[in-house]
Amino acid sequence: MADYYKTLGIAKTASAEEIKKAYRKLALEHHPDRGGTDDAKFKEINEAYQVLSDPEKRQRYDQFGEAAFRNGGRPGQGAGFEGFDFSNFGGNGGFGFSGGFGDIFEDFFGAAFSQVQAELTITPAQAVLGDKVLADLSGQKIELNIPAGTQDGTSFRFAGKGRAYNNGRKGDLILTIKIAMPKHLTKEQRELWERLKESEHKKSWWGA
């Protein structure tokens, strides 16, 4: 007999929120679109959630076990791919998933689409010595403390600074550093770079 609590990896005293959290994690892990290869496991997870997420079904399961659902068919009958409504997938009606997958895909894809990526260009001196920069991204002021020794391509994540989704929640902003090398130097600047170049030959510290 299937142990639905064991299937979701939770205790029998788990709250509704704990059940939902465990299901989301396992469903995303085993869903075929996320790389899952065990369809039977995916169906088992969905079946367990359908029972334990419903207070009435959970009470019957706690009292009689899986046998409580056998006469009318297993609670997960038709579960798995055939248990979902894909008719609205990608359409104007949204994802249209039945059961708990509406919330899962809203969270997963909503967070992905609300993530914003941007570049911040700084000078070599700022990268080497560090600096505090105030960036203006689409009218949003972002303050960034650039650590000394920051490398080109380094990314910084700002939670809640991306696009809005799911009842006003916002995704993240990923800010990637781009170090711009000077193309036109004054005489003084060239002399400084030449002195720096000479010092590099005397002591190998560049990659330290």
C-alpha positions as CSV (number, residue, x, y, z in Angstrom):
1,M,0.0,0.0,0.0
2,A,1.3,3.4,-0.9
3,D,2.4,5.7,1.9
4,Y,1.5,9.2,0.7
5,Y,3.3,10.9,3.5
6,K,6.5,9.0,2.7
7,T,6.1,9.7,-1.0
8,L,6.1,13.5,-0.2
9,G,8.8,13.1,2.5
10,I,6.7,14.7,5.2
11,A,5.4,13.8,8.7
12,K,1.8,12.7,9.3
13,T,1.4,15.9,11.3
14,A,2.5,18.1,8.4
15,S,0.5,21.3,7.8
16,A,-1.2,22.2,4.6
17,E,1.6,24.6,3.8
18,E,4.3,22.0,4.4
19,I,2.4,19.5,2.1
20,K,2.2,22.1,-0.6
21,K,5.9,23.1,-0.3
22,A,7.1,19.4,-0.4
23,Y,4.9,18.8,-3.4
24,R,6.2,21.8,-5.3
25,K,9.8,20.7,-4.7
26,L,9.2,17.1,-5.8
27,A,7.0,18.0,-8.8
28,L,9.5,20.4,-10.2
29,E,12.3,17.9,-9.7
30,H,10.5,15.0,-11.4
31,H,8.4,16.8,-14.0
32,P,9.5,15.6,-17.5
33,D,9.9,19.2,-18.7
34,R,12.4,19.7,-15.9
35,G,14.5,16.7,-16.8
36,G,12.5,14.0,-14.9
37,T,12.7,10.5,-16.4
38,D,10.5,8.5,-14.0
39,D,6.9,9.0,-15.1
40,A,5.6,6.5,-12.5
41,K,7.3,8.5,-9.7
42,F,5.8,11.7,-11.1
43,K,2.3,10.2,-11.0
44,E,2.8,8.8,-7.5
45,I,3.8,12.3,-6.3
46,N,0.7,13.9,-7.9
47,E,-1.5,11.2,-6.5
48,A,-0.2,11.7,-3.0
49,Y,-0.7,15.5,-3.2
50,Q,-4.3,15.1,-4.6
51,V,-5.2,13.2,-1.4
52,L,-3.2,15.0,1.3
53,S,-4.0,18.5,0.0
54,D,-7.8,17.8,0.3
55,P,-8.8,17.9,4.0
56,E,-11.7,15.5,3.5
57,K,-9.6,13.0,1.4
58,R,-6.8,13.3,3.9
59,Q,-9.1,12.4,6.8
60,R,-10.4,9.3,4.9
61,Y,-6.8,8.3,4.0
62,D,-5.6,8.7,7.6
63,Q,-8.5,6.5,8.8
64,F,-8.7,3.8,6.1
65,G,-5.5,4.2,4.1
66,E,-5.4,3.8,0.4
67,A,-8.2,1.3,0.5
68,A,-10.7,4.2,1.1
69,F,-10.4,5.1,-2.5
70,R,-10.3,1.8,-4.2
71,N,-14.1,1.3,-4.9
72,G,-14.4,4.6,-6.7
73,G,-10.9,4.3,-8.4
74,R,-7.6,5.4,-7.1
75,P,-7.5,9.1,-6.1
76,G,-4.8,9.6,-8.7
77,Q,-6.6,7.8,-11.5
78,G,-5.8,9.6,-14.6
79,A,-3.0,11.4,-12.8
80,G,0.3,12.3,-14.5
81,F,0.2,13.9,-18.0
82,E,-3.4,12.9,-18.6
83,G,-4.4,14.4,-15.3
84,F,-3.7,18.0,-16.5
85,D,-5.5,20.3,-18.9
86,F,-3.0,21.4,-21.4
87,S,-5.6,23.0,-23.7
88,N,-4.7,26.6,-22.6
89,F,-1.0,26.1,-22.4
90,G,0.7,29.1,-24.0
91,G,-2.7,30.7,-24.8
92,N,-4.4,33.8,-23.6
93,G,-6.0,31.8,-20.8
94,G,-2.8,31.1,-19.1
95,F,-1.4,27.7,-18.3
96,G,-4.6,26.1,-17.4
97,F,-3.2,23.3,-15.2
98,S,-5.5,21.5,-12.9
99,G,-4.7,20.6,-9.3
100,G,-1.7,22.1,-7.6
101,F,0.3,22.7,-10.9
102,G,-1.3,26.1,-11.5
103,D,0.5,27.5,-8.5
104,I,3.7,25.7,-9.3
105,F,4.0,26.9,-12.9
106,E,2.9,30.4,-11.9
107,D,5.7,30.5,-9.4
108,F,8.3,28.8,-11.6
109,F,7.6,30.6,-14.9
110,G,6.5,33.8,-13.3
111,A,9.7,34.2,-11.4
112,A,11.7,33.3,-14.5
113,F,10.0,35.8,-16.8
114,S,10.1,38.5,-14.1
115,Q,13.8,38.3,-13.8
116,V,15.6,41.3,-15.3
117,Q,19.2,41.3,-16.5
118,A,21.2,44.4,-17.1
119,E,24.8,45.5,-17.5
120,L,26.7,48.1,-15.6
121,T,29.8,49.6,-17.2
122,I,32.7,50.6,-14.8
123,T,36.3,51.7,-15.3
124,P,39.3,49.6,-14.6
125,A,40.1,51.8,-11.6
126,Q,36.7,51.1,-10.1
127,A,37.1,47.4,-10.7
128,V,40.6,47.3,-9.1
129,L,40.0,49.6,-6.2
130,G,36.3,49.2,-5.6
131,D,33.7,51.9,-5.6
132,K,30.1,52.7,-4.6
133,V,27.9,53.3,-7.7
134,L,24.4,54.6,-8.0
135,A,22.8,53.2,-11.2
136,D,19.6,54.4,-12.8
137,L,17.8,51.4,-14.5
138,S,14.4,52.4,-16.0
139,G,13.9,55.0,-13.4
140,Q,14.8,52.6,-10.5
141,K,17.8,53.7,-8.4
142,I,20.1,50.8,-7.6
143,E,23.1,51.3,-5.2
144,L,25.9,48.9,-5.6
145,N,29.1,48.5,-3.6
146,I,31.7,47.2,-6.0
147,P,34.3,45.1,-4.1
148,A,37.9,45.7,-4.9
149,G,39.2,43.3,-7.5
150,T,35.9,42.8,-9.2
151,Q,36.3,40.9,-12.5
152,D,34.6,41.6,-15.8
153,G,31.4,39.5,-16.1
154,T,30.8,39.4,-12.3
155,S,27.1,39.4,-11.6
156,F,25.2,40.8,-8.6
157,R,21.6,39.8,-7.7
158,F,19.1,42.2,-6.3
159,A,16.0,40.5,-4.9
160,G,12.7,42.1,-5.6
161,K,14.1,44.6,-8.1
162,G,12.8,42.9,-11.3
163,R,9.4,42.9,-13.0
164,A,6.2,42.4,-11.1
165,Y,4.3,39.1,-11.2
166,N,1.9,37.0,-9.1
167,N,-0.1,39.6,-7.2
168,G,2.5,42.3,-7.1
169,R,5.5,40.2,-6.2
170,K,8.7,41.1,-8.1
171,G,11.4,39.0,-9.6
172,D,15.1,39.6,-9.2
173,L,17.5,42.0,-11.0
174,I,20.8,40.5,-12.2
175,L,23.3,43.2,-12.7
176,T,26.5,42.1,-14.6
177,I,29.7,44.2,-14.5
178,K,31.3,45.2,-17.7
179,I,34.8,46.8,-17.5
180,A,35.3,49.4,-20.2
181,M,38.9,49.9,-21.3
182,P,39.8,53.5,-22.2
183,K,40.3,54.2,-25.9
184,H,41.5,57.7,-25.8
185,L,44.1,58.7,-23.2
186,T,45.5,62.0,-22.2
187,K,49.3,62.4,-21.9
188,E,49.0,62.1,-18.1
189,Q,46.8,59.0,-18.3
190,R,49.2,57.3,-20.7
191,E,52.1,58.0,-18.4
192,L,50.2,56.5,-15.5
193,W,49.4,53.3,-17.5
194,E,53.0,53.0,-18.7
195,R,54.2,53.2,-15.1
196,L,51.7,50.5,-14.2
197,K,52.9,48.4,-17.0
198,E,56.5,48.7,-15.9
199,S,55.5,47.7,-12.3
200,E,53.9,44.6,-13.7
201,H,57.2,43.4,-15.1
202,K,59.0,43.9,-11.8
203,K,56.5,41.9,-9.7
204,S,54.0,39.3,-10.8
205,W,50.9,40.4,-9.0
206,W,48.3,40.8,-11.7
207,G,46.7,37.4,-11.3
208,A,47.2,37.3,-7.5
